[in-house]
């Protein structure tokens, strides 16, 4: 195969090919170094001490026993952190994000990086598990042993983690996540309207990626080098520099491999800057790694929700009004809450619309973005309610959704850039074998198991932000692709290699992709399903620029020469050729609504004697624009489906009702799906390119696989058993009770 740039006709096209991950071998063989894998000379280890109470005031510490542990270097508390670490509440990077709720326009731009609590800055306890001291030792074992011996004298205060509509004080936030959180569009329903009004609930859920968050900081006279598990290296660099009080260019931050994020590594958290403060104070590298228990309280979670949905429809099923009112908690200092009504604003056509969000501050760790924030819990309520309405009207659930198909995005007053949801219903139903007419619940049985089927719609926005990609062509090495975008398991490294291979006609095996470092050009934080649409157009522009530069060097040698571009560098006396291409983000000058759509079809089998629910089959049909890599794309959707199974049947954060303390902050007591829980899954990608979005016609798809799955499962459980379960997770007690 020719290595001549531009001779792409000889190479197999990479875009659209089911390519295996270019970093797959490094990951499965253990060669990939994650943040905590970096072991530097003289590296110390930090471990956090957590508050055992949810509210109160620290009166003092007894540290002698902890300091006596062999290998302990230092112990820091709020009593000395400001003086010895430069870590205080007066630091602008550590200022509480606190009083204003709902100010982040997540769909429009990157959020400000607010730390949601301030460890070691004062005596106040805000939630159980809050860091109240940090131990630094020569080994992680010594640090953990000493942390268990730190004694804090605390005057406790009353605390509550339970959301109570009757007694809590609620506020009603305004603009958040690119939408108004309080929307009213009155309409008078017909006299013969059918009304359904129910309440749905989802519990607290935790991210628990394979790799717990970690930071390794190495302070030197000229600045600090950071290895961090973050979804956004430039955002993390800005936060850490602001906390240290130094120029951003004195912070070099790297996150080459990230073992899952789901949102907990999207925002900035105190451990990232705290590790750098510790390294500066001690004059040696420091590793600060979160425990699995810390991941539940020190890096965000999805909060519980209570949602009232009221649907009013004409007898033929045409919606006349949709009301979706959410009651939600946030922490005492945070500003994030679940915007559950996002899809209800625009997914179905209805004259009347009432979307409201009410938020109460509770003594809980701060919630944060979590795969499909808002849409995921909101879709459970909305899609279950639609299934209930279909049953009441005795119509097919797909027919009801088709009847209320939104021809345009009425909330934003825009046409869709593309919308193939109808094809998702058609192709998904055909592949699943959806019956032509509705059947009564409890109609199917196989052996001792009841069999049920259910479906639900999914939708998710398709944003894009500005990004830059650098191409580096050297005489003595492969073609390098460099950008600060992170790959949190989504396959970014692979699709970038595919895009550049096609853009230059270059062998994909002769391309190396370098990601997630502030040494490379800026790209958006991974999250909100925007990385593909942001980074690939920048890569295409870089390819165009490199071809222009090569042509400017002179006529290329004959294609049969495998070193054609390198001969050009030789002739010009150049060791390397470097170009940078940038994208602008959302298409300029367009007034369109960019969304992805889909439908999930689920089969469950229920053993009513044991109360066991088993998901036995899933078909998901999705409209995500052009698919860059069907293999990694289907993997992302399947991961979202597995998330939905956990949400529907297993996952629930339990807070002690009196102590307001999380009691299952571990993977022994917090259940997630394992291999035996994962059914046969078929993923269908419907339609083609969204040509009005970008040159590739590709939208991000990291999150659309999750919304709607839990609702489809709950709807299938009703079909199997006749029991309508409106609170997750669905437990054996719900079935046999």
C-alpha positions, 0 to 999 in steps of 0.5 A: 500500500502506498504511503503517498499522501493523497493516494487514498484510492488504493487504501480501504476506506476506514470511515464506516469500517468496524475497526478494533480499538487501536489502543485495545492491545495496550489495555488488555495486556496491562501496558496502558498506564492510568493515572495511579500507575505512574510511580515517580522517584520518592513518590509519597501517598495521600489518603483522605479521612472521612467525616463519620457524621453528616452535619456538625462542627469539628472541635479538634483532632487527636493525631498523635497515634496516627503520626506514630505510624511508621512511614507517616510524613504529614497529616493536614487538617483545616487547622493548618492547611491554609498556612502549610498548603496554601489551601483555603476557602479564600482561594478563588478556585475553591470558592463555594459554587453555592447559592445560585442554582441552575446557572450552567448552560451545559449544552452551549459551553463547558461549565465553570469548574466548581468544586462542590465542597471545600475539604480542609477549609473550615470546621463545618461538616456538610455531609457524611464522608466529607474529607476532614483530614489528609494523611501523607505517608511513604506507602499507601498502606501506611497512609491508610493505617494512619487515616484509621487512627485520626480522631476528630472531636465533632459536635454533631448537628441534625441532618437529613438526606431524605427528600420530603415534599411536605417539610423541605424548602424548595427553590425553582431554578431558572436556566440550566443545561441549555433550557429553562427549567420552568416552562408553561404553555397552557392549553384547554383540553377537550371535554372527552379527554383522557387523563393519566397522573402518576408519580415515579421515583428513581434512587441515588446512583453511583458512577463506579467506573473501573478506574477510581479517580486518582491524581499524581502531582510532581512539583518542580521549581518551574511548575507542576506535572500532573497525571490525572484521571479526568475527562478534560485536561485543559479544564483541569489544568485551569482549575489546578493553576488557579488553586495554586495561584500560578500561571496555567502554562506552569501546569502540565497535565496528562490523562492518556488513559482513563478507565471510564468516566460517565461524568464523575471525571467531567467536573473538577473535584478537590483531590485534583488540586489538593495533590498539587498543593501537597506536592508543593508543600512536601517538595516531592511527588504525591499520589492521591487516589480515591477509594471505592467508598470515596467514589460514592461521596467525593466525585458526585452521583446521580441524585434521587428523583420524585417525578409527577407526570400528568398526560391529557389525551384525546380519545384517539391518543393525541396528546393535549397536555403534558405536565412533568414536575420534578422534585430533586435534592442537591447538596448544601453547597452544590449547584447541580440537580437532575434536569428531568424534564429535558426530553419532555419539553420537545420529544412529543407534540402537545399544545399544552406543556408544563415542565417544572423543577423544584430543588431542595438542599440536603446534607448529601454529597454533591450530585453531578452529571452522570451519563445522560443527566436529566434525560435518563431519570426523566425518560423513566417517568415519561416513557412509563407514563406513555405506556400506561396511557397506551394501556388505558386507551387500548392502543399499541405503545408504538402507535401512541408515540407515532400519533404524537410524533414531533415534526419539529422541535417546538420548544426551541422553535426549530426544525430538526436537522434530521429525525428518523425516529419513525424509522427507529420504531419500524426497524426496531419493531421488525427486528424484535418481532413486536406484535401487530396488536396489543395483548393483555398483560400476563398473556405469555408464559414459558415454563415457570416464567412469565414473559413480557415485552416493553418499549420506550423512546430515547432522545439526546442532544447532539452538541459540538464545541470548537476543537483543534487537532495537530498532525505531525509528519516526521522523516523518522517516525509514523504520522502522529495525530495530537489533540487534548481530547480524552478517550474514556473508553468511547473509542476516540483514539480509534475513530481519529485514526480512521478519520485521518487515514481516510483524509490523507489516504494513509495506512491506518497502521502507520498512524499513532494517536496521542491524546489527553495532554495539555501539550496538545491542542485544546479540545472539549471535555469528554461529555454530553456526547460531543467529542466526535462531532467536535474533534473529527471536523478538526481532524479533517481540516488538519488533513486538508492543510497537510496535503496543501503543505505537501503539494507546496513542497513540490511534485510528489514522486511516483505512487509506487514509492512508499516514501513519497511524502518523506522524499518531499521532506528530504528535498525541502530539508525538513525533519518534520511538517506540523499543521493544526486544523480547527473546527468551530463547533456547532454549524454557524448560521443555522437555526436547526435543532440537532438531536439523536433519536431511538427506540428500545425494545425489551423482553423480560422473563419473570419468576413470580415465585422467586420474584426474579426479573431477568432481561432476556433480549434487547433490540435498540434502533437508533438514529445517530447520523453517520456511524464512523465505526460500527464496532465501537459505536455498537459497544457504546450503545450496549454499554448504555443498555447494561447501565439501564439494566442496572438502573432498572433492577439493581442500583440504589444508593441507601442513606441511613434515614436518621444519620443521613450517612450512605450505607452502601458505598462499596461494590459489595452492597451496591449491585451492578450488572455482571456477565450473567445479567447481560442478555442478547443485544442487537443494535441497529443504526437507522438512516445515514448522515446528518448532512446539516450537522458536519461534513461527516454527518456524525453525531455523538452517541456515548449517552443515547443508549441509556435513556429509555432502557429502564422504562422499557424494562418496567413496561415489560415487567407490567406486560409480564405480571400486570404489576405497574412498578413506578419506583426503581429499582424493581425488586423481588419484593415488588414482584411477590408482594 
